[in-house]
Amino acid sequence: MEKVLLDIADLQFGLYEKPAESGNTIYLQVKDFYLNNQFSNEPSAFLNLNDKSSKHLLSDGDIVFVAKGFRNFAWTYKESYGPAIASSIFFVIKVDKSEILPEYLTMLFNTTSYQQAFNQLGAGSSIPSIRKSEFEALKVKVPPLDFQQKAITLNDLYIKEMQLTAQLIVEKQKYHNSIINKLITQENV
């Protein structure tokens, strides 16, 4: 079943603040994410909470979506990362969890077909930017919750496999370099 995003989620803009090098709250920036849309766990900016900024604290399951620039992606926030606020480059999406699971919507938004749709929405300017009204009108495929959970599990396994593959490549490079270095060292003896 397809639903309009506005019918299953509330959207807010991220907060515009001048970041600091330290503080008690992570201030999420696009550069805090790897190319595979995973949080680096090494935030580049922080804020100190005040009355204005505390209203923008992310809650467990909130989705941040990059709405400006050439790299649109979604990521689901977990409280285990610590207190965080999304910068103004993000939309913050609060889903109705009785309709759609945050991790499922995140996975969906990061698929090729949705990425192509986002590219079309942001087209027409030197720095693409998706308008909130267009984003809210986006049609979203919403299967039953048990199907969503299965898709999330499959996606989590895929991400884990890609991380293990990347680690394996690094180890193979180290092994290859050590063999070459030994050969070079033996040749010079």
N, C-alpha and C positions, 0 to 999 in steps of 0.2 A: 504494500500500500504506500502511496506517496502522500506526503503532507508538506505543507509550507512551513519553512523553518520557524517563522513567527508563531505558528500554532503549537509548537512543541518546545520552544525555548525563548528566553529573554536575552536580549543583546544589550551590552553596554560598551561604551568606549573605554579603553585603558586610560590611565591617569598620565597627564603631562606634568612632569616635575623635573627639576634639575637633580641628576643623580649624584651620589657621593661614592667615594672609594670604600667607605665602611658605613655600617649602620645596623639597625636591628631587623631590617626587612629587605628581602631580595627585591630588586627592581628589574623585572624581566626585560631583556633586550633580545633582538633577533640573533645577535652574535653569541648568545648563551646557548645556542642550539647547534648540534652537529648537522651535517648535510642530510642525515637520515631522520631529521626532525626529533631527535632525542636530546633532552636537556643534558648539558655538559657537567652538571653538578659543581661547576666552578663559575658562579655568577660574576659578572663584570661590574655590576653597579648595585648600589644599595640606597635605602631611604631610612630616615628615622621617622617612625609613626607620629602623626599629629591628628587633630580632629578631622581635617580634610582627607588625608591619605588613608586613615583607618577605615573609611567607608568603602575603599577600593580593595581591601584585603581579599585575596582569593579564598574560596572555600573548596573543600575536597570535592573533586569531580568537575570543577569549572574547566571549561575549555578556553584556551587562548588561541586566537586565529590571526595570523598576519594578514592584514587587509591592505597594506601599502607596500609597494615595491614589486620586484620581479620574482620573489620567492614566497608564495602563499602556502602556508601549512598550518595544521592544527596540532595542538598538544594538550593532553589532559593533566591538570595539576593534581598532585596528591599532597596532603598535609605533611607527609613525611619529609618533604623537601624543606620545610620550615616556612615561616610567614613570607608571603610574596605578594607583589602588586605588579600587574601588567602595565607596561608603558603604553603610550598613546598610539603606537604603531599597531597595537592589537585590538581586536574586538574580544570582549569577554562574553562567553556564551554559557548561560545557566540553563541546562536542559530540564525538562519535566521527566524525571527518571521513571515514572510510571509508563511513559511512552517510548523513550529511547535512552539507551545507556550512553554515558559520556564517551567511553572508550570506543564504542561502536561508531558514533558520529565522527570522532577524531579519525578513526581508521577510514571511514567513508570519504571524508574531506581530503585525505592524503592519497586517494586513488587517482589514477591517471585521468579517468573520465571527469571527476570533479575538478581536478587541476586544470583541465582544458576549459571547463565552464568558467572557472575563476579568471583565467587569462582573458576570456572574452568579456567578462564583466569589467575588468580593469583596463581594457584597451582604450586607446584614444588620447592618451597623454604621455608626456615624456617619462613620468614616474607613475606607473599604474596605481590606481587606488580604487578599491571596491566601495561603493556607496552603501551605507547602512540599509537604506530602503531596498536596494537591489538584493543585498545579502539576505535580508529578512524574507524576501519573496521567493528565495531559492526553494525548489522542490527537493525533498529528501525522501529517499526510500526507507520506509520504516517497517521492517518485518517483525514478527512476534519476538518478545524479549528472550525466549530460550534460544531462538536462532541467532539473535544478536550476540548472546553470551558465547555460543559456539564459534562464531566468527571472530570474536575477541580472543578466545583461546588459541585459535589457529594463527591469528596475527601475532600474538605474543610469542608463540613458538617460532614463527618466521623471524621476528626481530632477534630472538635469542640465537637462532641459527646464524644469522648475518653477523652478530657480534662474535660468535665462536669462529666463524670463517675468517673474519678480519684478524682475530688473534692468531689463528693458524697461519695466515699469510705472513704476519710479522715474525713468527717463529721460524717459518721456512726461509725468510730473508736472512735472519740471523744465522741459521744453519748454513745456508749457501755462502754467506760472507765469510764465515769461519773456515769453511773448506777452501775457498779461494785464497784467503790469507795464509793458510797452512801451505798450500801449493806454492804460493809466491815465496814464502819464507824458506821452504825446502829447496826451491830452485836457486835461491841466492846463497845457499850454503856450499 
